[in-house]
Amino acid sequence: MLVNVKFATAFASLLLLTVIFSYPVSIVMADSGAGSFTLVVSGYSINGDLQNVVVNSDGSISMNMVFGGTVQTSLGPVPISANGAWVGAQNGSTVSGAIQDVSGSANFCYWFWCGTANFVGQGQWSGSLSPNSNIGSGGFQGTITFTSSDFSEIAVGQPQPISGTWNAVFN
């Protein structure tokens, strides 16, 4: 029982750290219409992508956010995944909009027991396009809220702040 309490506490702490810390970004410049970011949390990292990054002729913007990976902890791997939509508009070299429809989960199995924590999120993003290019960067902020959890240390229904940065090559 002591091992389960230590595990649950360590796992809950890891999840809460992912919510609280800012996420450094590394851009992938190879493909137009794409971006990427790496979430770094206390030495752990989760890679993510911005896909289908488009500025339409009317100035509207859309991007699909996808991140997923396995955080290797001292008690084993913890897969974390999420996706969402970023929508917005361009006004000159400024871009901004909303992050919506975010949903995700974190899973952990220890011996014969597995647990999941599910979350939803929303937020705002803003940034700018580099002069004479289609390269954009900026920041975002918002909240995630755990909707269910097999871990008593994770508070369900209480929004947690998130923030970070982003980069993308727009189509």
KOLBA-269271 format. One line per field, with one value per atom (N, C-alpha, C): x, y, z; residue number from 1; residue in one letter; atom name. Coordinates in Angstrom, 1 decimal, m for minus. Layout:
% residues N
xx	c(X  ...)
yy	c(Y  ...)
zz	c(Z  ...)
pos	c(NUM  ...)
code	c(A  ...)
site	c(CA  ...)
% end
This chain:
% residues 171
xx	c(0.8  0.0  0.9  2.0  2.9  3.4  3.7  4.2  3.2  1.9  0.8  0.7  0.8  0.7  1.8  3.1  4.2  4.1  3.6  3.4  2.4  1.2  0.1  0.6  1.3  1.8  2.8  3.7  4.7  4.0  3.0  2.3  1.5  0.8  0.0  0.9  2.0  3.0  3.5  3.8  4.2  3.1  1.9  0.8  0.6  0.6  0.4  1.6  2.8  3.9  3.7  3.1  2.8  1.9  1.0  0.0  0.6  1.5  2.0  3.1  4.0  5.2  4.9  5.7  5.7  6.4  6.0  6.5  7.5  8.8  9.7  9.4  9.7  9.4  10.6  10.6  11.6  10.8  11.1  10.4  11.0  10.1  10.5  10.2  11.3  11.1  11.0  11.0  11.0  9.8  8.6  7.3  6.6  6.1  5.1  3.8  3.1  1.9  2.0  3.2  3.5  4.3  4.2  5.1  5.3  6.1  6.3  6.7  6.5  6.9  7.3  8.1  8.5  8.2  7.4  7.0  8.1  8.8  9.8  9.4  9.3  8.8  9.7  10.4  11.4  12.3  12.8  13.7  13.0  11.7  10.9  10.4  10.3  9.8  8.7  7.8  6.7  6.8  6.9  6.9  5.5  5.3  4.0  4.1  3.0  3.0  1.8  2.0  1.0  0.9  m0.3  m0.5  m1.5  m1.5  m2.4  m2.5  m1.4  m1.3  m1.6  m2.7  m3.2  m3.6  m3.2  m3.8  m4.7  m6.0  m6.8  m6.8  m7.3  m7.4  m8.2  m9.1  m9.9  m9.2  m8.0  m7.3  m7.6  m8.5  m8.8  m7.6  m7.4  m6.3  m6.8  m6.3  m6.6  m5.3  m5.2  m4.1  m4.7  m4.2  m4.5  m3.3  m3.6  m2.6  m2.6  m1.5  m1.4  m0.1  m0.3  1.0  0.7  1.8  1.8  3.2  3.3  4.6  4.6  5.7  5.8  6.8  6.4  7.3  7.8  9.1  9.7  10.0  9.3  9.4  10.2  10.6  11.3  10.4  9.1  8.1  7.7  8.2  7.8  7.3  6.9  6.4  5.0  4.8  3.5  3.1  2.3  1.9  0.9  1.2  0.3  0.0  m1.3  m1.6  m2.8  m2.8  m3.9  m4.0  m5.1  m5.3  m6.3  m6.3  m7.2  m7.1  m7.9  m8.0  m7.6  m6.8  m6.4  m7.1  m7.9  m8.5  m8.3  m8.2  m8.0  m8.0  m7.3  m7.3  m5.9  m5.6  m4.4  m4.9  m4.1  m4.4  m3.0  m2.6  m1.3  m0.3  0.7  1.7  1.3  0.2  m0.3  m1.3  m1.1  m2.1  m2.5  m3.8  m4.3  m5.6  m6.0  m7.2  m7.4  m8.3  m8.7  m8.2  m7.9  m7.6  m8.9  m9.4  m10.6  m10.6  m11.6  m11.8  m10.6  m9.9  m8.7  m9.2  m8.7  m9.0  m7.8  m7.6  m6.4  m6.5  m5.4  m5.3  m3.9  m3.7  m2.5  m2.8  m1.9  m2.2  m0.9  m1.2  m0.1  m0.5  0.4  0.1  1.3  0.9  1.9  1.5  2.3  2.0  0.6  m0.4  m1.7  m2.7  m2.3  m3.2  m2.9  m3.9  m3.7  m4.7  m4.2  m5.1  m5.0  m6.0  m6.1  m6.6  m6.1  m6.6  m7.0  m8.2  m8.7  m8.8  m8.6  m8.7  m9.2  m9.7  m10.2  m9.5  m9.4  m8.8  m9.3  m8.9  m9.2  m8.2  m8.1  m7.2  m7.2  m6.2  m6.0  m4.6  m4.3  m3.0  m2.8  m1.6  m1.3  0.2  0.5  1.9  2.0  3.0  3.3  3.9  3.8  4.4  5.7  6.8  8.0  7.8  8.5  8.3  8.7  7.9  8.2  8.4  7.7  7.8  6.4  6.4  5.2  5.5  6.5  6.9  6.3  5.6  4.9  5.4  5.3  5.7  4.9  4.8  4.1  3.9  2.9  2.6  1.2  0.9  m0.5  m0.7  m1.9  m2.3  m3.7  m4.0  m5.3  m5.4  m6.3  m6.5  m6.8  m6.5  m6.9  m7.7  m8.7  m9.5  m9.6  m9.2  m9.4  m10.8  m11.3  m12.8  m13.0  m12.0  m12.0  m10.6  m10.5  m9.1  m9.2  m8.4  m8.3  m7.3  m6.8  m5.8  m6.4  m6.6  m7.2  m6.5  m5.2  m4.4  m4.7  m5.3  m5.6  m7.0  m7.2  m8.5  m9.3  m10.4  m11.3  m12.2  m12.4  m13.3  m12.7  m11.4  m10.8  m9.8  m10.1  m9.2  m7.8  m6.8  m5.4  m4.8  m4.1  m3.5  m2.4  m2.3  m1.2  m0.7  0.5  1.0  2.2  2.6  3.7  3.9  4.8  5.1  4.9  4.8  4.6  5.3  5.6  6.2  5.6  5.4  4.9  5.3  5.2  5.4  4.0  3.4  2.1  2.0  1.0  0.7  0.0)
yy	c(m1.2  0.0  1.3  1.2  2.4  2.7  1.7  1.9  2.6  2.2  2.8  4.2  4.6  6.0  6.8  6.2  6.9  7.1  6.1  6.2  7.2  7.2  8.1  9.5  9.8  11.1  11.6  10.7  11.1  11.3  10.5  10.7  11.9  12.2  13.4  14.7  14.6  15.7  16.0  14.9  15.0  15.6  15.2  15.8  17.2  17.6  19.0  19.9  19.3  20.1  20.3  19.4  19.6  20.7  20.9  22.0  23.3  23.4  24.7  25.3  24.5  25.0  25.5  26.5  26.9  25.9  25.9  24.9  25.5  25.2  25.7  25.2  25.9  25.5  25.3  24.3  24.1  23.9  24.8  24.8  23.8  23.2  22.3  23.1  23.5  24.4  23.6  22.3  21.5  21.6  21.6  21.5  22.8  23.4  24.5  23.9  24.7  24.2  23.4  23.5  22.7  23.5  23.0  23.5  22.5  22.7  21.7  22.4  21.7  22.2  21.0  21.3  20.3  20.7  20.0  20.3  19.7  20.5  20.1  20.3  19.3  19.4  18.6  19.4  18.8  17.7  18.0  17.0  16.0  16.0  15.1  16.0  15.3  16.1  15.3  16.0  15.5  16.3  15.6  16.3  16.6  17.7  18.0  18.7  18.7  19.2  20.2  21.2  22.0  21.5  21.0  20.4  21.3  21.1  21.8  23.3  23.9  25.4  26.2  26.9  27.6  29.0  30.0  31.3  31.3  31.4  31.4  32.8  32.9  34.2  35.3  34.9  35.9  36.3  35.8  36.1  35.2  34.2  33.3  32.3  31.8  30.9  29.6  28.5  27.2  26.4  25.7  24.8  23.7  22.5  21.4  21.1  21.1  20.8  19.3  18.7  17.2  17.1  16.5  16.1  14.8  14.1  12.8  12.2  11.5  10.9  10.2  9.5  8.8  9.5  9.8  10.4  9.2  9.0  7.9  8.4  7.8  8.1  7.0  7.2  6.1  4.9  5.1  4.0  3.4  3.9  3.4  4.5  4.1  5.0  5.5  6.8  7.4  8.1  7.4  8.0  9.2  10.3  11.5  11.9  12.1  12.6  13.6  14.5  15.4  16.0  16.6  17.3  18.4  19.3  20.4  21.3  22.3  23.1  24.6  25.2  26.6  27.3  28.3  29.1  30.5  31.4  32.8  33.6  34.7  35.6  36.3  36.7  37.6  39.0  39.9  41.3  42.0  42.1  42.6  41.5  41.9  40.8  40.2  40.6  40.0  38.9  37.8  36.7  36.4  36.0  35.7  34.8  34.2  33.4  32.6  31.6  30.8  29.3  28.7  27.3  26.6  25.7  25.1  23.6  22.9  21.5  20.6  21.1  20.3  19.2  18.0  16.8  15.9  15.3  14.5  13.5  12.7  11.8  11.4  11.0  10.5  9.1  8.1  6.7  6.2  5.3  4.7  3.3  2.3  1.0  0.6  0.0  m0.5  m1.9  m2.8  m4.2  m4.6  m4.9  m5.3  m4.2  m3.0  m1.9  m0.8  m0.3  0.8  2.0  3.2  4.3  5.4  6.2  7.2  8.5  9.6  10.9  11.6  12.0  12.7  14.2  15.0  16.4  17.1  18.3  19.1  20.5  21.3  22.6  23.6  24.8  26.0  27.1  28.1  29.1  30.1  31.0  32.1  32.0  32.3  32.3  33.6  34.1  35.3  35.2  36.1  36.1  37.0  36.8  37.6  36.8  37.3  36.7  37.5  36.8  37.5  38.3  39.5  40.3  39.5  39.6  39.0  37.5  36.8  35.4  34.8  33.5  32.8  32.1  32.6  32.0  32.8  32.1  32.8  32.2  33.0  32.6  33.4  32.9  33.7  32.9  33.2  32.6  32.2  31.4  31.0  30.9  31.0  30.8  30.2  29.5  28.9  28.1  27.1  26.2  24.8  23.9  22.5  22.1  21.3  20.8  19.3  18.6  17.2  16.9  16.0  15.6  14.3  13.5  12.2  11.8  11.1  10.6  9.4  8.5  7.3  7.6  8.8  9.2  10.2  9.9  10.8  12.1  12.1  13.4  14.4  14.0  14.9  15.4  16.8  17.4  17.4  16.9  16.9  18.1  18.8  19.9  21.3  21.3  22.6  23.0  24.1  24.6  24.9  24.5  24.7  25.6  26.6  27.5  26.8  27.1  26.7  27.8  27.8  28.8  28.2  28.9  28.4  29.2  28.7  29.4  28.5  29.0  28.2  28.9  28.1  28.5  27.6  28.2  27.5  28.1  27.3  27.8  27.7  28.8  28.8  28.5  27.8  27.7  28.9)
zz	c(0.0  0.0  0.0  0.7  0.8  m0.6  m1.4  m2.8  m3.6  m3.5  m4.2  m3.9  m2.6  m2.2  m2.7  m2.7  m3.2  m4.7  m5.4  m6.8  m7.2  m6.5  m6.8  m6.6  m5.5  m5.2  m6.3  m6.6  m7.7  m9.0  m9.4  m10.6  m10.6  m9.6  m9.5  m9.6  m8.9  m9.0  m10.4  m11.1  m12.5  m13.4  m13.2  m14.0  m13.7  m12.4  m12.0  m12.6  m12.6  m13.2  m14.6  m15.4  m16.8  m17.0  m16.0  m16.1  m15.8  m14.9  m14.3  m15.2  m15.7  m16.3  m17.7  m18.2  m19.5  m20.4  m21.7  m22.6  m23.6  m23.5  m24.5  m25.9  m26.9  m28.3  m29.1  m30.0  m31.0  m32.4  m33.3  m34.6  m35.6  m36.3  m37.4  m38.7  m39.4  m40.5  m41.8  m41.8  m43.1  m43.9  m43.2  m43.9  m43.7  m44.8  m44.8  m44.2  m43.4  m42.8  m41.6  m40.9  m39.8  m38.7  m37.5  m36.4  m35.4  m34.5  m33.4  m32.1  m31.0  m29.7  m28.9  m27.9  m26.9  m25.5  m24.8  m23.5  m22.6  m21.8  m20.9  m19.5  m18.7  m17.3  m16.4  m15.6  m14.6  m15.2  m16.4  m17.0  m17.9  m17.9  m18.8  m20.0  m21.1  m22.3  m23.1  m23.7  m24.5  m25.8  m26.9  m28.2  m28.7  m29.4  m29.9  m31.3  m32.0  m33.3  m33.5  m34.3  m34.9  m36.4  m36.7  m38.1  m38.8  m40.2  m41.0  m40.7  m40.6  m40.2  m41.4  m41.4  m42.6  m42.3  m43.1  m43.2  m44.4  m44.3  m45.5  m46.2  m47.4  m48.1  m47.4  m46.6  m45.8  m44.5  m44.2  m43.0  m41.8  m42.0  m40.9  m40.8  m39.6  m39.4  m38.7  m39.0  m38.3  m38.2  m37.1  m36.8  m35.9  m36.1  m35.2  m34.3  m33.0  m32.0  m31.6  m31.7  m31.3  m30.5  m29.3  m28.6  m27.9  m27.8  m27.2  m27.1  m26.1  m25.8  m24.5  m24.2  m22.9  m22.1  m20.9  m19.9  m19.1  m19.1  m18.3  m16.9  m16.0  m14.5  m13.9  m12.6  m11.9  m11.6  m11.8  m11.6  m12.9  m14.0  m15.3  m16.3  m17.5  m18.5  m18.2  m18.5  m18.3  m19.7  m20.5  m21.8  m21.5  m22.2  m22.1  m23.6  m23.9  m25.2  m25.1  m26.1  m26.2  m27.6  m28.0  m29.2  m29.0  m30.0  m29.9  m31.2  m31.3  m32.5  m32.0  m32.9  m32.7  m33.9  m33.6  m34.7  m34.4  m35.4  m35.2  m36.5  m36.4  m37.6  m37.7  m38.9  m39.1  m39.3  m38.7  m38.8  m39.1  m40.4  m40.7  m40.3  m39.5  m39.1  m37.7  m37.2  m35.9  m36.1  m35.4  m35.4  m34.0  m33.9  m32.6  m32.7  m31.6  m31.6  m30.4  m30.5  m29.4  m29.6  m28.4  m28.4  m27.9  m28.6  m28.2  m28.5  m27.9  m28.1  m27.7  m26.7  m26.2  m25.3  m25.6  m24.8  m24.7  m23.6  m23.5  m22.3  m22.2  m21.0  m20.7  m19.5  m19.0  m18.4  m18.7  m18.3  m17.6  m16.6  m15.9  m15.5  m15.7  m15.2  m14.3  m13.2  m12.2  m11.8  m12.1  m11.9  m12.5  m11.8  m12.4  m12.3  m12.0  m11.8  m12.9  m13.6  m14.5  m14.1  m14.3  m14.0  m15.1  m15.2  m16.3  m15.6  m16.1  m15.8  m17.1  m17.3  m18.5  m18.2  m19.3  m19.1  m20.4  m20.2  m21.3  m21.1  m22.2  m22.0  m23.0  m22.8  m23.6  m23.4  m24.3  m24.0  m25.2  m25.1  m26.1  m26.6  m27.9  m28.4  m29.2  m29.3  m30.1  m30.5  m31.5  m31.9  m33.2  m33.9  m35.1  m36.2  m37.4  m38.6  m38.8  m39.1  m39.4  m40.7  m40.8  m42.0  m43.3  m44.3  m45.6  m45.5  m44.6  m44.5  m44.0  m44.0  m43.5  m42.2  m41.5  m40.2  m39.1  m38.2  m37.1  m35.7  m34.7  m33.3  m32.4  m31.2  m30.1  m28.9  m28.1  m26.8  m26.7  m25.7  m25.4  m23.9  m23.5  m22.1  m22.0  m21.0  m20.9  m19.6  m19.7  m18.5  m19.0  m18.2  m18.4  m17.1  m17.3  m16.2  m16.3  m15.2  m15.2  m15.0  m15.9  m15.9  m15.2  m15.1  m14.4  m14.1  m13.0  m12.6  m11.7  m11.9  m11.1  m9.9  m9.8  m8.8  m7.9  m6.6  m5.7  m5.5  m5.8  m5.6  m6.7  m7.8  m8.9  m8.7  m8.5  m8.3  m9.6  m9.6  m10.8  m10.7  m11.9  m12.0  m11.6  m11.3  m10.9  m12.0  m12.7  m13.8  m13.3  m14.1  m13.7  m14.9  m14.5  m15.6  m16.4  m17.7  m18.5  m19.3  m19.8  m20.7  m21.5  m22.5  m23.3  m24.5  m25.4  m26.6  m27.8  m29.0  m30.2  m31.4  m32.4  m33.7  m34.8  m36.0  m37.1  m38.4  m39.4  m40.8  m41.4  m41.8  m42.3  m43.8  m44.2  m45.7  m46.1)
pos	c(1  1  1  2  2  2  3  3  3  4  4  4  5  5  5  6  6  6  7  7  7  8  8  8  9  9  9  10  10  10  11  11  11  12  12  12  13  13  13  14  14  14  15  15  15  16  16  16  17  17  17  18  18  18  19  19  19  20  20  20  21  21  21  22  22  22  23  23  23  24  24  24  25  25  25  26  26  26  27  27  27  28  28  28  29  29  29  30  30  30  31  31  31  32  32  32  33  33  33  34  34  34  35  35  35  36  36  36  37  37  37  38  38  38  39  39  39  40  40  40  41  41  41  42  42  42  43  43  43  44  44  44  45  45  45  46  46  46  47  47  47  48  48  48  49  49  49  50  50  50  51  51  51  52  52  52  53  53  53  54  54  54  55  55  55  56  56  56  57  57  57  58  58  58  59  59  59  60  60  60  61  61  61  62  62  62  63  63  63  64  64  64  65  65  65  66  66  66  67  67  67  68  68  68  69  69  69  70  70  70  71  71  71  72  72  72  73  73  73  74  74  74  75  75  75  76  76  76  77  77  77  78  78  78  79  79  79  80  80  80  81  81  81  82  82  82  83  83  83  84  84  84  85  85  85  86  86  86  87  87  87  88  88  88  89  89  89  90  90  90  91  91  91  92  92  92  93  93  93  94  94  94  95  95  95  96  96  96  97  97  97  98  98  98  99  99  99  100  100  100  101  101  101  102  102  102  103  103  103  104  104  104  105  105  105  106  106  106  107  107  107  108  108  108  109  109  109  110  110  110  111  111  111  112  112  112  113  113  113  114  114  114  115  115  115  116  116  116  117  117  117  118  118  118  119  119  119  120  120  120  121  121  121  122  122  122  123  123  123  124  124  124  125  125  125  126  126  126  127  127  127  128  128  128  129  129  129  130  130  130  131  131  131  132  132  132  133  133  133  134  134  134  135  135  135  136  136  136  137  137  137  138  138  138  139  139  139  140  140  140  141  141  141  142  142  142  143  143  143  144  144  144  145  145  145  146  146  146  147  147  147  148  148  148  149  149  149  150  150  150  151  151  151  152  152  152  153  153  153  154  154  154  155  155  155  156  156  156  157  157  157  158  158  158  159  159  159  160  160  160  161  161  161  162  162  162  163  163  163  164  164  164  165  165  165  166  166  166  167  167  167  168  168  168  169  169  169  170  170  170  171  171  171)
code	c(M  M  M  L  L  L  V  V  V  N  N  N  V  V  V  K  K  K  F  F  F  A  A  A  T  T  T  A  A  A  F  F  F  A  A  A  S  S  S  L  L  L  L  L  L  L  L  L  L  L  L  T  T  T  V  V  V  I  I  I  F  F  F  S  S  S  Y  Y  Y  P  P  P  V  V  V  S  S  S  I  I  I  V  V  V  M  M  M  A  A  A  D  D  D  S  S  S  G  G  G  A  A  A  G  G  G  S  S  S  F  F  F  T  T  T  L  L  L  V  V  V  V  V  V  S  S  S  G  G  G  Y  Y  Y  S  S  S  I  I  I  N  N  N  G  G  G  D  D  D  L  L  L  Q  Q  Q  N  N  N  V  V  V  V  V  V  V  V  V  N  N  N  S  S  S  D  D  D  G  G  G  S  S  S  I  I  I  S  S  S  M  M  M  N  N  N  M  M  M  V  V  V  F  F  F  G  G  G  G  G  G  T  T  T  V  V  V  Q  Q  Q  T  T  T  S  S  S  L  L  L  G  G  G  P  P  P  V  V  V  P  P  P  I  I  I  S  S  S  A  A  A  N  N  N  G  G  G  A  A  A  W  W  W  V  V  V  G  G  G  A  A  A  Q  Q  Q  N  N  N  G  G  G  S  S  S  T  T  T  V  V  V  S  S  S  G  G  G  A  A  A  I  I  I  Q  Q  Q  D  D  D  V  V  V  S  S  S  G  G  G  S  S  S  A  A  A  N  N  N  F  F  F  C  C  C  Y  Y  Y  W  W  W  F  F  F  W  W  W  C  C  C  G  G  G  T  T  T  A  A  A  N  N  N  F  F  F  V  V  V  G  G  G  Q  Q  Q  G  G  G  Q  Q  Q  W  W  W  S  S  S  G  G  G  S  S  S  L  L  L  S  S  S  P  P  P  N  N  N  S  S  S  N  N  N  I  I  I  G  G  G  S  S  S  G  G  G  G  G  G  F  F  F  Q  Q  Q  G  G  G  T  T  T  I  I  I  T  T  T  F  F  F  T  T  T  S  S  S  S  S  S  D  D  D  F  F  F  S  S  S  E  E  E  I  I  I  A  A  A  V  V  V  G  G  G  Q  Q  Q  P  P  P  Q  Q  Q  P  P  P  I  I  I  S  S  S  G  G  G  T  T  T  W  W  W  N  N  N  A  A  A  V  V  V  F  F  F  N  N  N)
site	c(N  CA  C  N  CA  C  N  CA  C  N  CA  C  N  CA  C  N  CA  C  N  CA  C  N  CA  C  N  CA  C  N  CA  C  N  CA  C  N  CA  C  N  CA  C  N  CA  C  N  CA  C  N  CA  C  N  CA  C  N  CA  C  N  CA  C  N  CA  C  N  CA  C  N  CA  C  N  CA  C  N  CA  C  N  CA  C  N  CA  C  N  CA  C  N  CA  C  N  CA  C  N  CA  C  N  CA  C  N  CA  C  N  CA  C  N  CA  C  N  CA  C  N  CA  C  N  CA  C  N  CA  C  N  CA  C  N  CA  C  N  CA  C  N  CA  C  N  CA  C  N  CA  C  N  CA  C  N  CA  C  N  CA  C  N  CA  C  N  CA  C  N  CA  C  N  CA  C  N  CA  C  N  CA  C  N  CA  C  N  CA  C  N  CA  C  N  CA  C  N  CA  C  N  CA  C  N  CA  C  N  CA  C  N  CA  C  N  CA  C  N  CA  C  N  CA  C  N  CA  C  N  CA  C  N  CA  C  N  CA  C  N  CA  C  N  CA  C  N  CA  C  N  CA  C  N  CA  C  N  CA  C  N  CA  C  N  CA  C  N  CA  C  N  CA  C  N  CA  C  N  CA  C  N  CA  C  N  CA  C  N  CA  C  N  CA  C  N  CA  C  N  CA  C  N  CA  C  N  CA  C  N  CA  C  N  CA  C  N  CA  C  N  CA  C  N  CA  C  N  CA  C  N  CA  C  N  CA  C  N  CA  C  N  CA  C  N  CA  C  N  CA  C  N  CA  C  N  CA  C  N  CA  C  N  CA  C  N  CA  C  N  CA  C  N  CA  C  N  CA  C  N  CA  C  N  CA  C  N  CA  C  N  CA  C  N  CA  C  N  CA  C  N  CA  C  N  CA  C  N  CA  C  N  CA  C  N  CA  C  N  CA  C  N  CA  C  N  CA  C  N  CA  C  N  CA  C  N  CA  C  N  CA  C  N  CA  C  N  CA  C  N  CA  C  N  CA  C  N  CA  C  N  CA  C  N  CA  C  N  CA  C  N  CA  C  N  CA  C  N  CA  C  N  CA  C  N  CA  C  N  CA  C  N  CA  C  N  CA  C  N  CA  C  N  CA  C  N  CA  C  N  CA  C  N  CA  C  N  CA  C  N  CA  C  N  CA  C  N  CA  C  N  CA  C  N  CA  C  N  CA  C  N  CA  C  N  CA  C  N  CA  C  N  CA  C  N  CA  C  N  CA  C  N  CA  C  N  CA  C  N  CA  C  N  CA  C  N  CA  C  N  CA  C  N  CA  C  N  CA  C  N  CA  C  N  CA  C)
% end
